[in-house]
């Protein structure tokens, strides 16, 4: 389902692709893999539905979910995102 929608957005010239309210690590991974498999260079936004300050609604640790987005981020953003995640979760 995401694949077809993302292709339509890219073909329409979207400036940003938003994957919002991701409920678990598995869906985050699927979204990241979709971008990679399709060679999509449009920036993507990942947001998660959280259960509390440490976990998404599925119970997966948010740091692991967000790390998937960092791994698949544009190389210029990876350092900034990694520092932000470390700052958020290491306090």
C-alpha positions in Angstrom: 0.0 0.0 0.0 2.8 2.5 0.9 4.7 1.7 -2.3 2.0 2.9 -4.6 1.3 6.0 -2.6 4.9 6.9 -2.4 5.4 6.5 -6.2 2.5 8.8 -6.8 3.9 11.4 -4.5 7.4 11.2 -6.1 5.9 11.4 -9.6 3.9 14.5 -8.6 7.0 16.2 -7.4 6.5 16.1 -3.6 9.1 18.0 -1.6 8.8 15.6 1.3 7.3 12.1 2.0 5.8 11.7 5.4 5.5 8.3 7.1 3.5 9.3 10.2 2.2 7.5 13.2 4.4 4.5 12.6 3.3 2.0 15.3 6.3 -0.4 15.3 9.9 -1.2 14.3 8.7 -3.6 11.5 6.7 -0.8 9.7 9.6 1.6 10.1 11.9 -0.9 8.5 9.4 -1.5 5.6 9.1 2.2 4.9 12.9 2.7 4.9 13.4 -0.4 2.7 10.8 1.0 0.3 12.7 4.2 -0.1 15.9 2.3 -0.7 14.5 -0.3 -3.1 12.8 2.3 -5.2 15.8 4.6 -5.2 13.8 7.5 -3.9 15.8 10.6 -3.1 12.9 12.7 -1.9 13.5 13.6 1.8 11.3 11.4 4.1 9.9 12.2 7.5 9.3 9.4 10.0 7.1 10.0 13.0 6.0 7.4 15.5 3.0 6.7 17.7 4.3 6.5 21.2 3.0 4.7 24.2 5.3 6.5 26.7 8.7 8.3 26.7 10.6 5.2 25.7 8.3 3.0 23.6 6.1 3.1 20.5 2.6 1.7 20.8 3.7 -1.8 19.9 6.1 -1.8 22.8 9.2 -1.5 20.6 11.9 0.7 22.0 11.6 4.1 20.2 15.4 4.4 20.0 15.5 1.3 17.8 12.7 2.5 15.6 14.2 6.0 15.2 17.6 4.4 14.5 16.1 2.8 11.4 15.2 6.3 10.1 18.7 7.5 10.8 20.3 4.6 8.9 18.3 5.4 5.8 18.6 9.2 6.1 20.5 11.3 3.7 24.2 11.1 4.7 24.3 14.8 5.5 21.6 14.4 8.1 22.9 11.2 9.7 25.3 12.9 12.1 22.8 15.5 13.2 20.1 12.9 13.8 22.4 10.6 15.6 23.5 13.4 18.0 19.8 14.4 18.5 18.8 10.8 19.3 21.7 10.3 21.7 20.9 13.5 23.4 17.3 12.5 23.8 17.8 9.0 25.1 21.1 9.2 27.0 19.9 11.7 29.6 
